Protein backbone atom coordinates (compact mmCIF):
# COMPACT_ATOMS: atom_id res chain seq x y z
CA UNK A 1 0.00 0.00 0.00
CA UNK A 2 1.48 3.32 -1.08
CA UNK A 3 1.19 6.15 1.40
CA UNK A 4 2.02 9.07 -0.91
CA UNK A 5 -1.39 10.69 -1.17
CA UNK A 6 -1.50 12.52 2.18
CA UNK A 7 1.23 14.96 1.44
CA UNK A 8 1.25 17.11 -1.66
CA UNK A 9 3.17 20.35 -1.12
CA UNK A 10 3.42 22.24 2.14
CA UNK A 11 6.22 21.85 4.66
CA UNK A 12 9.32 19.93 3.65
CA UNK A 13 11.55 17.62 5.65
CA UNK A 14 14.75 15.81 4.77
CA UNK A 15 14.80 12.23 6.06
CA UNK A 16 18.15 10.50 6.54
CA UNK A 17 17.07 7.14 5.15
CA UNK A 18 19.36 4.14 5.55
CA UNK A 19 16.82 1.52 4.56
CA UNK A 20 16.72 0.23 8.13
CA UNK A 21 13.91 -0.02 10.64
CA UNK A 22 14.51 3.22 12.53
CA UNK A 23 14.98 5.54 9.56
CA UNK A 24 11.97 4.04 7.80
CA UNK A 25 9.89 4.66 10.93
CA UNK A 26 11.05 8.28 10.71
CA UNK A 27 9.65 8.41 7.17
CA UNK A 28 6.27 7.32 8.48
CA UNK A 29 6.35 9.77 11.37
CA UNK A 30 7.39 12.69 9.17
CA UNK A 31 4.59 11.93 6.74
CA UNK A 32 2.08 11.68 9.60
CA UNK A 33 3.23 15.14 10.74
CA UNK A 34 2.32 16.52 7.33
CA UNK A 35 5.75 16.94 5.77
CA UNK A 36 6.59 16.42 2.13
CA UNK A 37 9.37 13.84 2.26
CA UNK A 38 12.86 14.39 0.84
CA UNK A 39 14.86 11.26 1.67
CA UNK A 40 18.64 11.24 1.51
CA UNK A 41 20.73 8.04 1.59
CA UNK A 42 24.50 7.66 1.84
CA UNK A 43 26.58 5.11 -0.06
CA UNK A 44 29.80 4.97 1.96
CA UNK A 45 31.04 1.56 0.89
CA UNK A 46 29.23 -0.09 3.78
CA UNK A 47 29.38 -3.85 4.13
CA UNK A 48 25.59 -3.97 4.26
CA UNK A 49 25.13 -2.36 0.83
CA UNK A 50 21.84 -4.18 0.41
CA UNK A 51 20.34 -1.39 2.52
CA UNK A 52 20.73 0.99 -0.45
CA UNK A 53 18.20 -1.09 -2.39
CA UNK A 54 15.97 -1.13 0.68
CA UNK A 55 16.15 2.66 0.93
CA UNK A 56 15.13 3.02 -2.71
CA UNK A 57 12.18 0.66 -2.14
CA UNK A 58 11.09 2.62 0.94
CA UNK A 59 11.33 5.94 -0.93
CA UNK A 60 9.19 4.49 -3.71
CA UNK A 61 6.66 3.16 -1.20
CA UNK A 62 6.19 6.70 0.11
CA UNK A 63 6.01 8.20 -3.38
CA UNK A 64 9.27 10.08 -2.82
CA UNK A 65 11.52 8.31 -5.32
CA UNK A 66 11.81 11.42 -7.51
CA UNK A 67 13.15 13.42 -4.54
CA UNK A 68 15.39 10.68 -3.16
CA UNK A 69 19.09 11.57 -3.19
CA UNK A 70 21.77 8.86 -2.94
CA UNK A 71 25.08 10.49 -2.04
CA UNK A 72 28.45 8.84 -2.64
CA UNK A 73 30.81 8.96 0.35
CA UNK A 74 33.32 6.33 -0.72
CA UNK A 75 36.11 7.95 1.26
CA UNK A 76 34.65 6.45 4.44
CA UNK A 77 35.55 3.02 3.11
CA UNK A 78 39.01 4.30 2.20
CA UNK A 79 39.43 5.58 5.76
CA UNK A 80 38.24 2.28 7.26
CA UNK A 81 38.32 1.99 11.02
CA UNK A 82 34.97 0.20 11.28
CA UNK A 83 33.68 -3.32 10.76
CA UNK A 84 31.12 -1.80 8.41
CA UNK A 85 33.70 -0.28 6.07
CA UNK A 86 36.83 -2.40 6.55
CA UNK A 87 36.62 -6.03 5.39
CA UNK A 88 39.54 -6.97 7.65
CA UNK A 89 37.44 -6.20 10.77
CA UNK A 90 34.78 -8.82 11.46
CA UNK A 91 31.23 -7.93 12.45
CA UNK A 92 30.84 -9.30 15.99
CA UNK A 93 28.63 -12.33 16.52
CA UNK A 94 26.88 -11.33 19.74
CA UNK A 95 25.91 -14.90 20.58
CA UNK A 96 29.59 -15.80 20.78
CA UNK A 97 30.61 -12.52 22.38
CA UNK A 98 28.23 -13.20 25.24
CA UNK A 99 30.07 -16.44 25.99
CA UNK A 100 33.50 -14.86 26.37
CA UNK A 101 33.37 -11.09 26.46
CA UNK A 102 36.76 -9.62 25.64
CA UNK A 103 35.78 -6.00 26.25
CA UNK A 104 33.52 -4.25 28.75
CA UNK A 105 30.02 -3.56 27.49
CA UNK A 106 30.57 0.20 27.78
CA UNK A 107 33.16 0.19 24.99
CA UNK A 108 32.22 1.73 21.65
CA UNK A 109 31.70 -1.24 19.27
CA UNK A 110 33.78 -1.93 16.16
CA UNK A 111 30.68 -1.26 14.03
CA UNK A 112 30.93 2.46 14.87
CA UNK A 113 31.86 4.38 11.69
CA UNK A 114 34.10 7.38 12.56
CA UNK A 115 32.22 10.65 12.10
CA UNK A 116 29.34 9.07 10.16
CA UNK A 117 26.38 10.97 11.60
CA UNK A 118 28.37 14.20 11.74
CA UNK A 119 28.93 13.90 7.99
CA UNK A 120 25.38 12.77 7.30
CA UNK A 121 23.84 15.67 9.19
CA UNK A 122 26.16 18.20 7.54
CA UNK A 123 25.19 17.03 4.06
CA UNK A 124 21.51 16.74 4.99
CA UNK A 125 21.69 20.35 6.24
CA UNK A 126 22.97 21.48 2.85
CA UNK A 127 20.13 19.61 1.11
CA UNK A 128 17.55 20.98 3.53
CA UNK A 129 18.68 24.58 3.10
CA UNK A 130 18.79 24.25 -0.69
CA UNK A 131 15.18 23.03 -0.92
CA UNK A 132 13.76 25.16 1.88
CA UNK A 133 13.10 22.30 4.30
CA UNK A 134 12.47 23.22 7.90
CA UNK A 135 13.49 19.93 9.50
CA UNK A 136 15.84 16.96 9.22
CA UNK A 137 14.65 13.63 10.60
CA UNK A 138 17.23 11.13 11.83
CA UNK A 139 16.48 7.84 13.59
CA UNK A 140 18.97 8.05 16.43
CA UNK A 141 18.05 6.47 19.73
CA UNK A 142 19.40 7.14 23.22
CA UNK A 143 18.32 3.74 24.57
CA UNK A 144 19.20 1.15 21.89
CA UNK A 145 22.11 3.10 20.39
CA UNK A 146 24.76 0.36 20.74
CA UNK A 147 27.22 2.77 22.37
CA UNK A 148 27.69 5.02 19.34
CA UNK A 149 28.72 8.52 20.48
CA UNK A 150 27.04 10.16 17.47
CA UNK A 151 23.58 8.89 18.44
CA UNK A 152 23.41 10.66 21.80
CA UNK A 153 21.08 13.62 22.48
CA UNK A 154 24.03 15.85 23.43
CA UNK A 155 25.56 15.26 20.00
CA UNK A 156 22.32 16.22 18.26
CA UNK A 157 22.01 19.41 20.36
CA UNK A 158 25.54 20.49 19.51
CA UNK A 159 25.08 19.89 15.77
CA UNK A 160 21.84 21.86 15.83
CA UNK A 161 23.69 24.76 17.48
CA UNK A 162 26.32 24.69 14.74
CA UNK A 163 23.66 24.54 12.02
CA UNK A 164 22.08 27.70 13.42
CA UNK A 165 25.29 29.69 12.95
CA UNK A 166 26.57 27.94 9.80
CA UNK A 167 23.58 28.44 7.49
CA UNK A 168 21.92 31.42 5.88
CA UNK A 169 18.51 30.41 7.19
CA UNK A 170 19.99 30.05 10.66
CA UNK A 171 21.51 33.52 10.83
CA UNK A 172 18.34 34.99 9.33
CA UNK A 173 16.32 33.57 12.21
CA UNK A 174 14.79 30.43 10.70
CA UNK A 175 17.16 27.62 11.69
CA UNK A 176 16.63 24.07 10.46
CA UNK A 177 15.57 21.70 13.24
CA UNK A 178 16.88 18.19 13.79
CA UNK A 179 13.94 15.94 14.61
CA UNK A 180 14.77 12.77 16.56
CA UNK A 181 11.33 11.28 17.27
CA UNK A 182 12.71 7.88 18.31
CA UNK A 183 15.27 9.10 20.80
CA UNK A 184 13.51 8.01 24.02
CA UNK A 185 11.66 4.97 22.67
CA UNK A 186 12.60 1.34 23.11
CA UNK A 187 12.83 -0.72 19.94
CA UNK A 188 9.48 -2.28 20.84
CA UNK A 189 7.87 1.16 21.17
CA UNK A 190 9.34 2.19 17.81
CA UNK A 191 7.88 -0.92 16.16
CA UNK A 192 4.47 -0.45 17.75
CA UNK A 193 4.34 3.15 16.53
CA UNK A 194 5.53 2.07 13.09
CA UNK A 195 2.88 -0.60 12.85
CA UNK A 196 0.22 1.98 13.72
CA UNK A 197 1.51 4.11 10.83
CA UNK A 198 1.71 1.09 8.49
CA UNK A 199 5.47 1.53 8.08
CA UNK A 200 6.70 -1.00 5.45
CA UNK A 201 9.07 -3.03 7.63
CA UNK A 202 9.05 -5.79 5.01
CA UNK A 203 11.12 -3.44 2.81
CA UNK A 204 13.77 -2.81 5.48
CA UNK A 205 16.91 -4.52 6.69
CA UNK A 206 18.93 -4.08 9.87
CA UNK A 207 21.67 -6.67 9.41
CA UNK A 208 25.28 -5.52 9.40
CA UNK A 209 26.39 -8.47 7.25
CA UNK A 210 24.47 -7.38 4.18
CA UNK A 211 23.14 -10.69 2.86
CA UNK A 212 19.73 -11.36 1.30
CA UNK A 213 18.77 -13.07 4.55
CA UNK A 214 19.61 -11.26 7.78
CA UNK A 215 22.13 -13.11 9.96
CA UNK A 216 20.13 -12.89 13.19
CA UNK A 217 23.26 -12.77 15.38
CA UNK A 218 24.88 -9.35 14.85
CA UNK A 219 24.08 -6.61 17.36
CA UNK A 220 21.68 -4.86 15.01
CA UNK A 221 19.73 -8.04 14.19
CA UNK A 222 19.52 -8.95 17.86
CA UNK A 223 18.13 -5.53 18.82
CA UNK A 224 15.60 -5.74 16.00
CA UNK A 225 14.42 -9.27 16.84
CA UNK A 226 14.17 -8.41 20.53
CA UNK A 227 12.10 -5.36 19.65
CA UNK A 228 9.64 -7.28 17.51
CA UNK A 229 9.30 -9.95 20.20
CA UNK A 230 8.61 -7.36 22.90
CA UNK A 231 6.17 -5.55 20.61
CA UNK A 232 4.27 -8.81 20.13
CA UNK A 233 4.71 -8.54 16.40
CA UNK A 234 6.26 -10.80 13.75
CA UNK A 235 9.32 -9.47 11.94
CA UNK A 236 8.42 -9.74 8.24
CA UNK A 237 11.98 -10.18 6.89
CA UNK A 238 13.91 -13.42 6.39
CA UNK A 239 16.67 -14.54 8.78
CA UNK A 240 19.26 -17.29 8.53
CA UNK A 241 19.00 -17.74 12.29
CA UNK A 242 16.83 -16.31 15.06
CA UNK A 243 18.23 -16.32 18.60
N, C-alpha and C positions, 0 to 999 in steps of 0.2 A: 504493500500500500504506500503510494507516494504521499508525502505530506507537504507539498510545495504550494498548495493553494491558499493557505492562510495569509501569506506574507508577500504582497506585491507592493514594492515601494516602501516609503517611510524610513524609519531609523535603520541604520546599518551597523552590523557588528562583524568583526573579523573573528573567526574561530580557528584556533590552532588545532588542526585535525590530524591525528596520527593514524587513524584507522582502528584505534583501540577502544575499549569499553568506555573509559572516562571521557575522552574527547568527543566521542559520538554522543554520549549523554549530554555534554555541553551543547551540541548542535540542537538536540531536542529542547533543552531548556531555553536556549536563545530564541528559537522559533516560537516557543510558547510565550515568551516575553514580548513578542511582536517585532523582532528584528528581521531585517532582510539579511540572509546569511552569506558571508564571504569567507569561505574556508581557505586556509593556507596550510600546506603540507610540506615537510622538509625531507629531501632525499640526501642523507648524509653518509651513505655507504653502510647503513646499518645492516647488521646480520639478518635481522627480521624484515627484509625488504618486501616480503609479502604484504606487509601493512600498507604499502603504497597503493596496491591494488584495492585493498579494503577501503582506504580513504576515498579513492575515486568512486567506488560503489556507494559509499555513504553519501558523498556529495551528490551523486545522481539521484539517490533515493529522496533527498530533500530538494531536488530540483535546482541545485546550485552548481551543477557541473560547469556551466559557462562562466562562472565567477571563481572557480576553484584554481588556485595557484599552487603549482608544485615547484619548489625552489631547490636548486642544486647547491649542496654544501659539502662537496666531496672532500674538502680539506680536513673535515673532522675525521674521516677515515685515514687520511695521511698522517694526522697527528697521532691517532691511536689513543692508547691509555685507558681503554674501556673494553670489556668483553663484548660489547655490542658493535665495536668498530675495528677491533684487532683480533684477527683469526687465531693468533697465538695465545690468547687468553680465553679460557673455557668459561662458558656460562655455568654457574654453579647449579648442581643438582641438590635441591634443598632437602630431599629425602636422605641423601647421603651425608650432607653437611650436618644434619641433626644428630647423626650417629657419632660423629667425631668432629666437633666444632674446633676449627683451628684459630678462629678470631672471635673476639667478643662481639655480641650482637649489635653493639652501638657503633661499630665500624661502618664507614661508608662502603657499600658493596662495589664489586668490580664492574657491575653493570652501569654504574654512574658514568655519564659521558661528560668530560670536562667542559663547563661553560655552556652546555646545550640550551637550557631554558633562557639564559641571558641572551644568547644569539637569537633564539626563536622570537623572544619578545621584542628585541630590537628591530628585527625585520618585520614582524607583524605591526609594530608601531608605524613604520614607514608606509606599509600598505594601508593601514587604517587612516593615516593622515592624508594620503593621496586620494582616497575615495570618499573622504568625509565621514568615516565611521566614528561613532562616539564611544565604542567599547571594544575590548579584546577579551574573548573568552578563552581560558586555559584550564584544563582539567587537573590541576594540582590538588593534592590532598594532604592535610597535616596529620592524618591518622595512619593511613596505609601508604605512606610515601617511601617506604623501603630505605630510609636513611639518607635520601638525596638532599643535599643542602639547598638546591635550587627549586625545591617544592615547598619550602617553608613560608608561612605568612610574612615573616620579617623580610624575606627576599622580595616577595611581591610588593610590599610597601615601599621598599627602597627603589625598586625599578620604577614604580609609579611616580615617585618623587623626581627621579631623573627625567622621565618622560615629560613631566610638567615644565621643566626648564630647558629641555632639548628640542622641543617642537614649536612650530609657529602657533599651532592652535593652543598649546599650553601657555605660552607667554601672552597670548591674546585673551586668555581667561576662559578657554573652553577645553581643558585638558582631556585627553583620552583616558578612560577608566580601564583598569584590568579587573575583569569579573572572574571570580573563582568560586562558582556556586557549590562545588563539591568539597570545599576545603575542610568542613567540620563533619562530613558524613562518613559513616563506615561504608565499606564496599556493599554490604547488604542494603543499606539505605539508598545508595546510589542506584542500585539495580531496581529496587522497588519504585523509585521515582521514575527511572527510565521506562519501566514497564507501563506505568501509568501514562506516560507520554508516547507509548508505542515506538520507543527507540529500537532501531533494527539491529539488535545484538547479533543476529545471525550473519550479518555482514562484517562483523568485527573480528579482530584477533588480539590476543594479549601476550602470546608466547614470544619469548626472546630468541628462540631457536629458528624461527622463520620457516617451518615446514608447512605443508598443506594441512597436516593434522597437528594440533598443538601438543606439546610434549607432556604437559600435565605435572611436571616436576620442577620447573624453574620457579623462581620466586614470584614472577608475575602470574603464571598459570595458577599457582597455589592460592594466591590472594583472590584471583578471580573465582576459582572453584569454591573456595570457602565462602565468598560473598553470595554466590548463587545458592549454595546450600542453606546459609543463614536467612536468605530472603525467601526460602521455600519455593524456589523457581528452578526450572531445568535450564542449564546452559545449552543453547542451541547449536554450538559449534562442536566439531569432531576433535577428539583427543586420542593420542596413542595410549595414554594411561591416565587413570584418575585415582589420586591418592587422598 
